[in-house]
Amino acid sequence: MNKKHILLSIGMLCLLVLAVHAPDVFAQSALQNPLGTSDLRVVIGNIIKAALGLTGVLALLMFIWGGIQWLTSGGSPEKVKAGKSTLTWAVIGLVVIFTSYTLVSTLITALSSGTVE
């Protein structure tokens, strides 16, 4: 017998041992659901809430950018107008975000429990 046959025999023996003990290993380590729920409505609601949270971060960045534009305008009417416009649209965006969050939260609550709280 050469080395290849010996290594192949050892490998086959290891696979046989693994095949015999595999059901015990898989029974001990059950997979956990990383989402925390299997209800599709709740999962979609969480995704929408996360997206609305990201848009809130973008609105905050627009507030900062509008403030920087206004502060660095140096009295130039066009730059002041651009900064004010950015701040105005950021406020409008926040109103839309809060309204969307409220509607989505109410809708998900109604779909999940059957009642509106």
MODELLER restraints for C-alpha pairs under 7 A, 6 or more apart:
rsr = mdl.restraints
at = mdl.atoms
rsr.add(forms.Gaussian(group=physical.xy_distance, feature=features.Distance(at['CA:41:A'], at['CA:108:A']), mean=6.90, stdev=0.5))
rsr.add(forms.Gaussian(group=physical.xy_distance, feature=features.Distance(at['CA:42:A'], at['CA:108:A']), mean=6.87, stdev=0.5))
rsr.add(forms.Gaussian(group=physical.xy_distance, feature=features.Distance(at['CA:45:A'], at['CA:108:A']), mean=6.11, stdev=0.5))
rsr.add(forms.Gaussian(group=physical.xy_distance, feature=features.Distance(at['CA:49:A'], at['CA:101:A']), mean=6.80, stdev=0.5))
rsr.add(forms.Gaussian(group=physical.xy_distance, feature=features.Distance(at['CA:52:A'], at['CA:97:A']), mean=6.44, stdev=0.5))
rsr.add(forms.Gaussian(group=physical.xy_distance, feature=features.Distance(at['CA:52:A'], at['CA:101:A']), mean=6.74, stdev=0.5))
rsr.add(forms.Gaussian(group=physical.xy_distance, feature=features.Distance(at['CA:56:A'], at['CA:94:A']), mean=6.85, stdev=0.5))
rsr.add(forms.Gaussian(group=physical.xy_distance, feature=features.Distance(at['CA:56:A'], at['CA:97:A']), mean=6.85, stdev=0.5))
rsr.add(forms.Gaussian(group=physical.xy_distance, feature=features.Distance(at['CA:59:A'], at['CA:90:A']), mean=5.51, stdev=0.5))
rsr.add(forms.Gaussian(group=physical.xy_distance, feature=features.Distance(at['CA:59:A'], at['CA:93:A']), mean=6.61, stdev=0.5))
rsr.add(forms.Gaussian(group=physical.xy_distance, feature=features.Distance(at['CA:59:A'], at['CA:94:A']), mean=6.42, stdev=0.5))
rsr.add(forms.Gaussian(group=physical.xy_distance, feature=features.Distance(at['CA:62:A'], at['CA:86:A']), mean=6.80, stdev=0.5))
rsr.add(forms.Gaussian(group=physical.xy_distance, feature=features.Distance(at['CA:62:A'], at['CA:90:A']), mean=5.92, stdev=0.5))
rsr.add(forms.Gaussian(group=physical.xy_distance, feature=features.Distance(at['CA:63:A'], at['CA:87:A']), mean=5.59, stdev=0.5))
rsr.add(forms.Gaussian(group=physical.xy_distance, feature=features.Distance(at['CA:63:A'], at['CA:90:A']), mean=6.07, stdev=0.5))
rsr.add(forms.Gaussian(group=physical.xy_distance, feature=features.Distance(at['CA:66:A'], at['CA:83:A']), mean=4.50, stdev=0.5))
rsr.add(forms.Gaussian(group=physical.xy_distance, feature=features.Distance(at['CA:66:A'], at['CA:84:A']), mean=6.66, stdev=0.5))
rsr.add(forms.Gaussian(group=physical.xy_distance, feature=features.Distance(at['CA:66:A'], at['CA:86:A']), mean=4.97, stdev=0.5))
rsr.add(forms.Gaussian(group=physical.xy_distance, feature=features.Distance(at['CA:66:A'], at['CA:87:A']), mean=5.19, stdev=0.5))
rsr.add(forms.Gaussian(group=physical.xy_distance, feature=features.Distance(at['CA:67:A'], at['CA:83:A']), mean=6.38, stdev=0.5))
rsr.add(forms.Gaussian(group=physical.xy_distance, feature=features.Distance(at['CA:69:A'], at['CA:79:A']), mean=6.66, stdev=0.5))
rsr.add(forms.Gaussian(group=physical.xy_distance, feature=features.Distance(at['CA:69:A'], at['CA:83:A']), mean=4.84, stdev=0.5))
rsr.add(forms.Gaussian(group=physical.xy_distance, feature=features.Distance(at['CA:70:A'], at['CA:79:A']), mean=6.61, stdev=0.5))
rsr.add(forms.Gaussian(group=physical.xy_distance, feature=features.Distance(at['CA:70:A'], at['CA:80:A']), mean=5.05, stdev=0.5))
rsr.add(forms.Gaussian(group=physical.xy_distance, feature=features.Distance(at['CA:70:A'], at['CA:83:A']), mean=4.57, stdev=0.5))
rsr.add(forms.Gaussian(group=physical.xy_distance, feature=features.Distance(at['CA:70:A'], at['CA:84:A']), mean=6.85, stdev=0.5))
rsr.add(forms.Gaussian(group=physical.xy_distance, feature=features.Distance(at['CA:73:A'], at['CA:79:A']), mean=5.07, stdev=0.5))
rsr.add(forms.Gaussian(group=physical.xy_distance, feature=features.Distance(at['CA:73:A'], at['CA:80:A']), mean=5.73, stdev=0.5))
rsr.add(forms.Gaussian(group=physical.xy_distance, feature=features.Distance(at['CA:106:A'], at['CA:116:A']), mean=6.67, stdev=0.5))
rsr.add(forms.Gaussian(group=physical.xy_distance, feature=features.Distance(at['CA:109:A'], at['CA:116:A']), mean=6.32, stdev=0.5))
rsr.add(forms.Gaussian(group=physical.xy_distance, feature=features.Distance(at['CA:110:A'], at['CA:116:A']), mean=4.97, stdev=0.5))
